[in-house]
Amino acid sequence: MVIAREPQTHMAFPDAARLVSGDILVVYRAGQRHVDRTGRILLSRCRVPGNGPVFDEPELVCDTDLDDRDPSVVQLADGTVLLNFFRLDARRRSVRLAMTMSRDGGFSWTSPRDIDTPGFSTGLAVSDAVLELPSGELLMAAYGTPDNGFPGSFLLRSRDGGETWPKITRLAVSPTIVFEEPALSRLPDGRILAMLRSENGGTGSLHQTLSLDEGWTWSDPERLDLWGYPADLLVLQTGQIVMAYGYRQFPPGIRCCVADAAGLSWSIHRERILRHDGHDNGELGYPATVALGGGDLLTVYYFTGREGGQPYIAGTRFTVE
């Protein structure tokens, strides 16, 4: 399905969240080109999923003086909706981690504000939503290069509902592989799973790492027999984990894989192709999955078809065994 498309607009990097009200929010970047200062954050809402689902016309969430990119959205236990993203300053070759909040289900938003990232003078970027722990603590996975150290993935922690993020710890760093665009999920047994992109310096294969102590320490990244990036994770009520990712080899498209949360055994034999009709220019991916109910799932992503043109926001509805 097509969620949002404009002929002269580059649309990319979506994320999705299902609210307690039942609404589905899809947020994404829109601009004139893949990288430029016209980048802004838009939101499309589906009020009743139904058979479509059908999304409303997009609304503007924020448009700052820089290139606003890669938004992610989540609703916390108290009903607050958090949207994190980063602002790219291409001239200075730096990024600024930013956040905005909504107290009314995403109909109105606070003015976006930057998040301090001491020790990272070129900034930190994000591509996944905030993870709320049972304690109320919030974790935000980010990636970048510290002033003294190798580039990789890091973790920010908040204890005041996202108002401040004073603690930055290491998630996955290697002298040979740049682990970036991390995605987080809390498993039913309390472990936290992070999935990592490894294209820069690596094979492009997905890597996973686990934390047994609420994100303070992590296992060594384990290479999976799955190629794609970046990943999105959704834990189902059945205990299964659905991981979706963009696939920029031939045939380009969107894929997903399912594993049991207990064993975390990802097998290429359980990989499913959601689409394989993408353009070979690489302008596709960055999926996010939400549960619609009744076993149905919706994965949203950005996509460029074989015919070319500007990328747009699309979705695939499916079920898993």
N, C-alpha and C positions, 0 to 999 in steps of 0.2 A: 504494500500500500504506500501511497505518497502521503506524508504528513505535512510537509511544507516545501514549497518550490516556487522560485521566482526566476525568470529567464536571465536576468542581468545580475543576479546575486549569487555569490559563493556562500553556500550553507554547509556547515561542517561541525564535527566534534559534539554530537548530542549526548545527553544523559536523560534518564527518566526516573520518576518516582511515583509510586502509588500511594496516595494519601489515605488517611483513615476515613475520609469522607467518601472514598471510592474514586475520586478524580485521579486522572493520570496527568502529570506534568512532564512535558518534554522541553528541555532547554537546549540551546545550541548557539553557535556563533554564526553571524551573517556579516558579510563585507563585500567589497568589490572584487578582491582577489584573495588568494590563500593567505597572504601576509600583507597587511596594510593598516593604516591608522583608522580606517572606516569600520574595523571590526567592532561589533556590538553584540550584546547578549539578548536573545529573543526567547519567548516562551509560547508554546502551544498547549492548550488544555483540552482534555477529553473528559466531559462531565459524566457520561454514562458509557462504559466501554461497549456494550451491546455486541452486535455481530461485526462491526467495522474494524476497530473502533473509528469514530469520526472526531476530528480535532477542530477546535475553533481557529479563527484567524489569529496569527501570531501577535503577541504584545511585546513591547519593549520593556526589558528589565533594567538594563543599564547601558550607558554609552559614555565612556570616559574619554579623556584626551589621548589615550594610547590605544593600542590594538587589544581589545578585550577578547580572551580566548579560552577555549576548553572548559566550559562551565559544567559543574556537577551539582546535583540537588538531592536532598534527603529531608525527611520529616522526623524530628526528634520525638521522644516520648511525651514531652509537654506540649506538642503540637507545633512548635516553631519549625519553620522551613528554612534550612540553610542552603545557600548557593555559594560555592567557592569557585574561583577561577583565577587566571593570572593575566596581567596586563604587560604586553610586550612593548619594550622600547627598542625598536630595531636599530635606531641611530646609535644608541649607547650599548647595544648588544647585552641588554639586561632585561630581567623580568621582575614583576612585583606581584607577590601573592596577595589576593584580595578576597573579600567576602561581603555578601549582603544577606539580610534576613527578612523573613515575612512572618507576621503573627496572625494572618488571616487567610492561610491556605494558598498563598502565592498571588493574591489579588493586588497587594501593595507591598513595596519593598523599601527597606532603609537605604540611605545613601551608601554606596559601596565605599569600603575603607580598606586600606592596605594593612597587611599583617607584617610585623617586624620579623626579620630573619637574620639575627646577628650571626656573624661568622660566614655569611654568604653574600658577599658584596655584589655579585651578579644576580642574586635572587634565587628563588625556588619556584618551580612550576608544579602544577597538579593536573591530573586527568581522571580522578576518581572522587566519589563523594566522601564526606565525613562518616566515620564509623562511631556509633554510640555504644559504649560498654554498659553492662548492667549497673555499674557503680555510678553512672552518669558522666563519667569522663568521656571526652571526645578525642578520637585519633584522626589525623589527617596525613595521608601518605603523599609525599612530594619527592621531587628529584631535582638535582642541580649539582653544582661544583662548589665545595667549601673553599674558603680562602687558603687553607692549609690541608690539602688532602686530595684524594681521587674523586672524580664525579661518581654519583650513584644515587641511591634512593634513601630517603630519610623520613623520620616520623615526627610530626608536631603533636603536642598534647595540650588539651584545654580542660580546666576544671570549673569553668564559670559559664558554661553554655556557649562557648565560642567567642566570648568577648575578648579574651586574651589567649595567646599561645606561647607561653614563656619557655617551654622545654622542647629542644630539638635533639633527637637521638638518631643513631645510625640504624638503618633497616637492612640494606644490602649494598656493599661497596667492594669492588675488586680492582686490582691494578691492571687487569687485562680486559675485562668486560664491563661495559657501562650498563648497569641495571637501571632502567628508567621506567616511567609511566606505571608505577605500582598500583595494584588494585587490592583492596582489603575485604575480608569477610570473616565474621565470627562463626565458628562451627558449633554444632549442638553440644559438644563436649567441652567447650570453653576455649579451645585452641583458636588462634587467629591465623588465618591463611593469607599470604600475600602472593600475588602473581606478578611477574616482572617481564618487561620487554628487554631483549638482549641484542637488538640489531647492531648497535654500535660496538664493534670489537668482538661480538659474539656471532652465533650462527643464525640469529633470528628466531631460534627456538624459544618457546616460553620456558621460564624457570619459576619454581615455587619455593617458598620458604615459610617456616612455621614458627610461631611464638607460643610458649607455654606459660608466659607470665605477663599477659595483657599488653604485649608489645614492647617490653623493655629490652628483651634480647631475642635473637633470631637464629635459626639454624642456617647452615651454609646453603646457598641456593642450589636447587636440584634441577638439572636440565630435563625437560619433558620431550617426549617424542611427538611434539605438536609444534607446528610453525604458524606464527601469526602475531599480530600486535595491534593495539594493546588489548588486554583481556578485561572482561567484566565478569563478576561472580555473583550468583544468586543461589542462596540455600533454600531449597524447597521444604515444605512441611513433611515430605517423605524422608528427609535426610539426604536426598541427593543434591549435588551441586551442579548447576548449569554454568558453564563457562563459554562465553561468546567472544569472538575475536575477528578482526579483519584479516583477509587472506589476499596478499598482493603478489602471489606467484600465479602461474597459469593453472586453471582458469581463475581469474580474480573474482573475489566475492566475499561473502560472509559465512563463517562456519561456527559450529558450537560443538562442545563435547560434554559428556555427563560422567560424573564419578560419584561413588558413595562417599559420604563425608567421613566415615570411620576409617576406610582404607586409603582414600585419596589416590586410587589407582587410575590414572588417566591413560587411556588406550586409544591409539589411532583407529582401532576397529570400532570405537564408539563415537568417532567424529561424524558429524552430520553437516551436510552442505545446505545452508539456508538459501544461498543464491550463488550462482556461478556465471552471471552475465555481466560482470563489471568491465569497465574500461581498463586497459593496461597502463594508463597514466598514473595509477596508484592513488587516485583521489576517491578513497572509500574506506570504510571501517569505523572504528571508535564506537562499538556497539554498547548497548545497555539493555537489560532484560527486566521486565516486571511480570508478576503473576496476575492474570485476569480472572482467575477463578475457574472451577470445574476442570482443572488440569491444563487449561490453555495458558500459553505464555506469549508475550509480545516482546520481540527484540527490535529496538530502533537503532539506526546507524546512518552515516552519511554515505552517499552513493553517486557514482557516475556510470551510466549505462554505456553499452558498447557504441552507441551513437554519439557519445561525447557530450559537449555542452557543459554548463555549470553544474557542479554537484548539488544535490538536494538531500533533504531529510526523508528517509523511508523507513518502513517497518515490515516485519514478517511475523505472522501469527502461526504458532505451531504447538505441538504437544510432545512430551518425551515419554518413553516407555518406563 
